[in-house]
Amino acid sequence: MKFFFISLCLFVLCFSCDVCSQEDDFIITRLGRGQQTLFSRVNDITQDRIGFIWLATDNGLFRYDGYSMKAFPLAKDLVSESNRQVVQVAIDSSGMLWSIGKEIVRLHPLTGETQNFQLSSAQHNDAWNFRIFLDRDGGIWLLADSLYRFNEGQLRFVSYPIPLQGTSLKKGFIHSVQKFDILWLASSMSAIYRLNKRTGSFEAFQSEDDSLNKLEENFTTGLFEDRSGRIWLGKYSQLYLFNNESKKFLKVYNNGSNGVFFENSNRKLFVGYGSNF
């Protein structure tokens, strides 16, 4: 999941290739209500099928229609600012918007109608740590104390228990590999897991030097699949690549990743780490 930290205001950057190549001129527009500050930080951004831009902010959920911002209150208790915080937004295959904050909420972008969902066992005072993921088949997954998949027929999240006791995937990462019907899962401080969606079976993997048990080295910062289907693992001080033969993540670089990965059209992989790129 990606986060955008924008202090005090949000800017839309509009430019054309011709302008950039010749004069490097940019048109910057501040979005808000006049000079009013609507939110202190933007945590996530998505766009629905209609074209509305949705912002997950520390001050709640906002929608931008190209002209103005509109707030969408979600939490029942709006007295505390922390209760209004939204950390993630996503649009599912049916066009519905999912919001993760104090609560798990599904919202109809046009009508504003909302549905709140609970998990069977997770402590919802930790809901800010949950992560939602939409796979390429349209499946809706949630990482919390365990892995959950949304069942539309039952209107609830069904648990996929991790087979190791004491394992938590809060503040975790999830990545889908469509070709093999696989989900890769990782939390900040646990092993890496692979779930076969067809069989429901889990496999656990480690990096080649996890036996060192170094706290800083075991801190996972991100997972990424490149266009060749290779799985990259970012940790605090190392970068790893999954080896299908040894079934381990092998170290390929001695500087860690902060979880920012990007592959360009020439299949060059860019990795952010620390203050460098």
SELUM-880607 format. One record per residue: residue in one letter; x, y, z of N, C-alpha, C in turn. Coordinates in steps of 0.05 Angstrom, whole numbers. Layout:
N
   aa      n_X      n_Y      n_Z     ca_X     ca_Y     ca_Z      c_X      c_Y      c_Z
    A        X        Y        Z        X        Y        Z        X        Y        Z
...
***
This chain:
277
   aa      n_X      n_Y      n_Z     ca_X     ca_Y     ca_Z      c_X      c_Y      c_Z
    M       17      -23        0        0        0        0       17       24        0
    K       12       48      -14       28       72      -16       16       94       -1
    F       32      112       10       23      135       26       34      160       14
    F       18      181       15       26      207        6       25      226       29
    F       48      237       38       48      256       60       51      284       49
    I       29      299       50       28      325       39       20      344       61
    S       37      363       68       32      381       90       15      404       83
    L       -7      408       98      -24      431       97      -42      433       73
    C      -33      426       49      -50      428       26      -43      408        5
    L      -61      403      -14      -56      385      -35      -54      400      -61
    F      -35      393      -77      -31      407     -103      -36      387     -126
    V      -49      397     -147      -51      382     -172      -32      394     -191
    L      -15      377     -203        6      385     -221       -3      378     -250
    C       -7      398     -266      -16      394     -293        5      403     -313
    F       12      386     -332       32      394     -351       29      379     -377
    S       41      389     -398       42      375     -424       70      367     -430
    C       74      346     -446      101      338     -453      116      359     -468
    D      102      374     -485      115      395     -501      125      417     -483
    V      108      425     -463      116      446     -445      140      437     -428
    C      139      412     -419      161      403     -402      187      402     -416
    S      186      393     -442      211      390     -456      223      417     -464
    Q      207      438     -467      217      463     -477      222      483     -454
    E      203      487     -437      206      508     -417      205      499     -388
    D      197      474     -384      194      464     -356      175      481     -340
    D      154      490     -353      134      506     -339      112      487     -328
    F      103      492     -305       82      476     -293       59      494     -283
    I       35      483     -284       12      497     -274        5      483     -247
    I        7      497     -225        1      485     -199      -24      498     -188
    T      -43      481     -180      -69      491     -170      -73      480     -142
    R      -79      498     -123      -84      490      -96     -114      482      -94
    L     -119      458      -83     -146      448      -80     -156      452      -51
    G     -179      465      -48     -190      469      -22     -213      488      -23
    R     -221      499       -1     -243      518        1     -232      545        6
    G     -225      559      -15     -212      585      -11     -185      582        2
    Q     -181      596       24     -156      594       38     -158      574       62
    Q     -181      561       64     -185      543       87     -169      517       84
    T     -155      509      105     -141      484      105     -160      461      113
    L     -163      442       95     -182      421       99     -170      397      114
    F     -144      392      109     -132      368      121     -103      373      126
    S      -92      360      147      -64      364      154      -46      344      139
    R      -57      321      131      -40      302      117      -57      284       99
    V      -48      278       75      -61      260       57      -47      233       58
    N      -61      211       65      -49      185       68      -52      167       44
    D      -73      171       28      -77      155        4      -96      169      -15
    I      -93      162      -41     -110      175      -62     -119      153      -81
    T     -144      155      -90     -153      137     -111     -174      151     -128
    Q     -181      139     -151     -201      151     -169     -222      130     -175
    D     -248      138     -174     -269      119     -179     -275      119     -209
    R     -295      102     -217     -301       99     -245     -313      124     -258
    I     -326      140     -241     -339      164     -251     -318      186     -257
    G     -296      185     -243     -275      204     -246     -269      220     -221
    F     -285      216     -200     -280      230     -175     -254      221     -162
    I     -240      240     -150     -215      234     -136     -222      233     -106
    W     -214      211      -93     -219      207      -64     -193      208      -49
    L     -194      223      -27     -171      227      -10     -175      216       18
    A     -157      199       26     -156      189       54     -138      208       70
    T     -148      222       89     -132      242      103     -135      238      133
    D     -118      252      148     -119      251      177     -144      265      188
    N     -158      280      170     -182      294      178     -207      282      167
    G     -205      258      155     -228      244      144     -226      238      115
    L     -249      230      103     -251      223       75     -261      246       59
    F     -248      253       37     -256      276       20     -258      267       -9
    R     -277      280      -23     -280      275      -52     -276      300      -68
    Y     -260      299      -89     -255      322     -106     -268      316     -133
    D     -286      334     -142     -301      329     -167     -290      346     -191
    G     -267      358     -187     -256      375     -208     -261      404     -203
    Y     -279      410     -184     -285      438     -177     -282      444     -147
    S     -291      425     -131     -291      431     -102     -287      405      -86
    M     -281      408      -61     -277      386      -42     -303      381      -26
    K     -309      356      -21     -332      350       -4     -323      329       17
    A     -330      334       42     -323      315       63     -345      294       66
    F     -336      269       71     -355      247       76     -350      236      103
    P     -365      245      124     -361      234      151     -367      204      152
    L     -350      189      164     -353      160      165     -356      150      194
    A     -340      159      212     -340      150      240     -364      161      254
    K     -376      146      272     -399      155      287     -391      176      307
    D     -368      173      319     -358      193      339     -339      212      325
    L     -349      236      318     -332      255      303     -320      276      322
    V     -323      273      348     -312      292      366     -281      292      366
    S     -270      268      367     -241      265      367     -231      265      339
    E     -210      281      334     -198      282      307     -187      255      299
    S     -176      240      318     -165      214      311     -186      195      301
    N     -211      198      309     -232      181      299     -239      187      270
    R     -232      210      261     -238      217      233     -216      208      214
    Q     -194      199      224     -171      192      207     -177      169      189
    V     -170      172      163     -173      150      143     -145      146      132
    V     -136      120      132     -109      114      124     -107      102       96
    Q     -130       91       86     -129       78       60     -156       79       46
    V     -156       82       20     -180       81        4     -175       63      -21
    A     -195       49      -30     -192       32      -53     -219       28      -67
    I     -219       25      -93     -243       21     -109     -244       -9     -117
    D     -265      -23     -111     -266      -51     -118     -277      -55     -147
    S     -280      -80     -156     -287      -86     -183     -316      -78     -190
    S     -333      -74     -169     -360      -65     -174     -363      -35     -173
    G     -341      -21     -168     -341        8     -167     -346       20     -139
    M     -349        3     -119     -353       12      -91     -326       21      -79
    L     -328       40      -61     -304       50      -48     -301       39      -20
    W     -277       29      -13     -271       19       13     -253       38       28
    S     -259       43       53     -244       62       69     -235       48       94
    I     -209       51      101     -198       39      125     -190       62      143
    G     -201       62      167     -194       83      187     -201       72      215
    K     -217       87      230     -227       76      255     -244       52      250
    E     -258       52      227     -276       30      220     -270       21      191
    I     -280       -3      185     -279      -13      157     -305       -6      144
    V     -305       11      124     -329       22      112     -329       17       82
    R     -353        9       71     -357        8       42     -377       30       35
    L     -370       46       16     -386       70        9     -393       70      -21
    H     -418       77      -27     -427       80      -55     -419      108      -64
    P     -402      111      -84     -392      138      -92     -413      158     -100
    L     -435      148     -111     -456      167     -120     -476      174      -98
    T     -486      154      -84     -507      159      -64     -496      166      -37
    G     -471      159      -31     -459      164       -5     -468      144       16
    E     -484      124        8     -493      104       27     -469       87       37
    T     -468       81       63     -445       67       74     -454       41       88
    Q     -435       22       89     -438       -2      105     -413       -6      121
    N     -417      -13      147     -394      -17      164     -391      -47      169
    F     -366      -56      170     -360      -85      173     -342      -90      197
    Q     -346     -112      210     -330     -121      233     -316     -147      225
    L     -293     -151      238     -279     -177      235     -286     -195      258
    S     -283     -221      254     -292     -240      274     -275     -239      300
    S     -249     -233      297     -232     -234      321     -214     -210      325
    A     -209     -194      305     -190     -173      307     -200     -151      326
    Q     -181     -138      340     -188     -116      357     -191      -91      339
    H     -215      -79      338     -220      -57      320     -209      -31      329
    N     -198      -30      354     -184       -5      361     -157       -4      347
    D     -149      -25      333     -125      -26      317     -132      -24      287
    A     -156      -16      280     -164      -16      252     -147        1      234
    W     -134       21      246     -116       38      230      -93       22      219
    N      -86        0      231      -64      -17      222      -73      -37      201
    F      -99      -39      195     -108      -59      176     -100      -49      148
    R      -97      -68      129      -91      -62      102     -110      -77       83
    I     -122      -63       64     -140      -75       45     -126      -78       19
    F     -133     -100        5     -120     -106      -21     -140     -117      -40
    L     -140     -108      -65     -158     -118      -86     -141     -134     -106
    D     -147     -160     -108     -130     -176     -126     -141     -174     -155
    R     -127     -186     -174     -134     -183     -202     -159     -198     -210
    D     -169     -215     -192     -194     -229     -197     -218     -214     -186
    G     -213     -192     -173     -234     -177     -160     -238     -184     -131
    G     -222     -202     -121     -224     -209      -92     -215     -187      -74
    I     -228     -184      -51     -223     -163      -32     -211     -176       -7
    W     -186     -169       -1     -171     -181       21     -165     -160       42
    L     -162     -169       67     -156     -151       89     -135     -164      107
    L     -114     -149      112      -93     -158      131      -99     -146      158
    A     -101     -162      178     -106     -153      206      -90     -171      224
    D     -104     -183      245      -92     -203      261      -87     -228      245
    S     -102     -231      223      -99     -254      205     -105     -243      177
    L     -108     -262      158     -116     -254      131     -146     -259      128
    Y     -160     -240      116     -189     -243      112     -195     -238       83
    R     -217     -252       73     -227     -247       46     -257     -240       49
    F     -265     -220       34     -293     -211       35     -311     -230       19
    N     -332     -240       32     -352     -257       19     -377     -240       14
    E     -382     -234      -11     -404     -216      -19     -431     -228      -12
    G     -433     -255      -15     -459     -268      -10     -466     -267       20
    Q     -446     -269       37     -450     -269       66     -447     -241       78
    L     -437     -222       61     -432     -195       70     -414     -194       95
    R     -392     -209       95     -374     -209      117     -346     -218      108
    F     -326     -212      124     -299     -220      119     -294     -248      131
    V     -285     -267      115     -279     -294      124     -249     -297      129
    S     -242     -309      151     -214     -311      159     -200     -334      145
    Y     -175     -329      138     -156     -349      129     -134     -351      151
    P     -137     -368      171     -118     -368      193      -90     -374      184
    I      -71     -358      193      -42     -364      188      -35     -388      206
    P      -21     -408      195      -16     -433      211        3     -431      233
    L       17     -408      237       36     -405      259       24     -388      281
    Q       26     -397      305       14     -383      328       30     -357      333
    G       16     -337      342       29     -312      349       36     -294      326
    T       28     -303      302       34     -287      278       13     -266      273
    S       21     -242      268        3     -220      262       12     -207      236
    L       -8     -200      219       -1     -186      194       -9     -157      195
    K      -14     -146      219      -20     -118      220        4     -102      210
    K       -1      -79      198       19      -63      186       34      -79      165
    G       20      -96      151       33     -115      133       32     -106      104
    F       41     -124       87       42     -120       58       30     -144       45
    I       17     -139       22        5     -161        7        9     -156      -23
    H       15     -177      -37       19     -174      -66        7     -199      -80
    S       -6     -194     -103      -18     -215     -118       -2     -222     -142
    V        2     -248     -147       15     -258     -171       -6     -274     -186
    Q      -18     -262     -207      -41     -273     -220      -35     -300     -234
    K      -12     -301     -246       -5     -324     -263       -7     -351     -248
    F        2     -350     -223        2     -375     -207      -20     -375     -185
    D      -39     -356     -187      -61     -354     -168      -50     -353     -139
    I      -30     -336     -135      -16     -335     -110      -18     -307      -97
    L      -20     -306      -71      -17     -282      -56        8     -283      -39
    W       25     -263      -41       48     -260      -23       41     -242        0
    L       48     -250       25       41     -235       48       66     -230       65
    A       67     -208       78       89     -202       97       80     -181      117
    S       89     -185      141       85     -163      161      112     -151      167
    S      112     -130      182      137     -116      187      158     -133      201
    M      148     -151      219      167     -165      236      162     -195      236
    S      153     -207      213      150     -236      213      161     -247      187
    A      158     -273      184      167     -286      159      150     -277      136
    I      157     -286      112      142     -280       87      125     -305       81
    Y      100     -300       74       82     -322       69       72     -321       40
    R       66     -345       30       54     -348        4       29     -365        6
    L        6     -353       -3      -20     -367       -2      -29     -375      -29
    N      -35     -401      -33      -47     -411      -57      -77     -407      -55
    K      -88     -389      -71     -116     -382      -68     -135     -406      -74
    R     -126     -424      -92     -143     -447      -99     -144     -468      -77
    T     -122     -473      -64     -121     -494      -44     -124     -483      -15
    G     -118     -457      -12     -119     -445       15      -95     -452       32
    S      -74     -463       20      -50     -471       35      -30     -449       37
    F      -16     -448       59        5     -428       64       33     -440       62
    E       52     -425       53       80     -432       56       95     -408       68
    A      114     -414       85      130     -393       98      158     -393       87
    F      169     -369       83      196     -366       72      212     -346       89
    Q      238     -349       87      256     -330      101      277     -320       81
    S      290     -298       89      313     -289       74      337     -305       83
    E      358     -305       67      381     -323       72      395     -319       98
    D      393     -295      109      407     -290      134      388     -283      157
    D      364     -292      155      345     -288      177      354     -301      203
    S      371     -321      201      381     -335      225      397     -317      243
    L      405     -294      233      420     -275      249      402     -263      271
    N      376     -263      265      357     -253      285      362     -224      292
    K      371     -208      273      375     -180      279      349     -165      275
    L      340     -151      296      314     -138      295      312     -119      271
    E      333     -103      267      332      -83      245      332      -97      218
    E      345     -120      216      347     -134      190      320     -148      184
    N      306     -156      204      281     -171      199      257     -152      193
    F      262     -126      194      240     -107      190      234     -105      160
    T      211     -115      152      203     -115      123      191      -88      116
    T      199      -77       94      189      -51       85      172      -52       61
    G      173      -74       45      156      -76       21      161     -101        5
    L      141     -107      -12      142     -129      -31      135     -118      -58
    F      148     -129      -79      143     -119     -106      147     -142     -126
    E      129     -144     -146      132     -163     -168      138     -147     -193
    D      160     -154     -207      167     -140     -232      152     -154     -255
    R      156     -144     -279      141     -154     -302      149     -182     -310
    S      172     -191     -301      181     -218     -306      170     -238     -286
    G      155     -228     -266      144     -245     -246      162     -250     -222
    R      184     -236     -221      203     -239     -199      193     -223     -174
    I      197     -235     -151      188     -222     -126      212     -210     -111
    W      210     -184     -106      231     -169      -92      221     -163      -64
    L      239     -165      -45      233     -160      -17      251     -138       -6
    G      239     -116        4      254      -95       16      255      -98       46
    K      278      -97       58      281      -97       87      297      -72       95
    Y      299      -69      121      310      -44      132      338      -38      121
    S      355      -58      118      382      -53      110      392      -71       87
    Q      373      -86       74      381     -103       52      358     -105       32
    L      366     -112        7      346     -116      -14      349     -145      -23
    Y      327     -160      -26      327     -188      -32      311     -194      -57
    L      318     -217      -70      303     -227      -93      296     -256      -88
    F      271     -264      -92      263     -292      -87      275     -311     -107
    N      287     -333      -97      299     -353     -115      281     -378     -114
    N      270     -385     -137      251     -408     -139      264     -435     -133
    E      290     -437     -137      304     -463     -133      309     -467     -103
    S      321     -448      -90      327     -451      -62      303     -445      -44
    K      282     -432      -55      259     -424      -40      266     -405      -18
    K      285     -387      -23      293     -367       -4      296     -340      -18
    F      295     -319       -2      301     -293      -13      331     -288      -10
    L      344     -284      -33      373     -281      -33      381     -251      -34
    K      401     -244      -19      409     -216      -18      422     -208      -44
    V      413     -185      -55      424     -175      -80      436     -147      -77
    Y      431     -134      -54      442     -107      -50      443     -101      -20
    N      465      -88      -12      470      -84       16      457      -59       28
    N      443      -44       11      428      -22       22      398      -30       22
    G      384      -24       43      357      -32       45      338      -15       29
    S      313      -23       29      292       -8       14      272        3       34
    N      261       27       27      240       38       44      212       30       33
    G      212       10       16      186        0        6      176       13      -19
    V      192       32      -31      184       45      -56      197       31      -79
    F      181       19      -97      191        5     -120      176       16     -145
    F      191       18     -167      179       26     -192      194       14     -215
    E      180        2     -235      192       -9     -259      184        7     -283
    N      203       17     -298      196       34     -321      190       17     -346
    S      184       30     -368      177       16     -393      200        0     -404
    N      225        6     -396      248       -9     -405      255      -32     -386
    R      238      -37     -367      241      -58     -347      265      -53     -328
    K      271      -28     -324      291      -21     -304      276      -16     -278
    L      287      -28     -257      275      -26     -231      287       -4     -214
    F      271       14     -204      280       36     -187      271       30     -158
    V      290       32     -139      284       25     -112      292       49      -94
    G      274       58      -77      280       79      -58      291       67      -32
    Y      312       79      -22      322       71        4      334       95       19
    G      326       97       44      336      120       60      329      146       46
    S      350      162       42      346      188       29      356      186        0
    N      361      162      -10      371      158      -37      352      142      -54
    F      359      139      -80      342      126      -99      359      111     -119
***
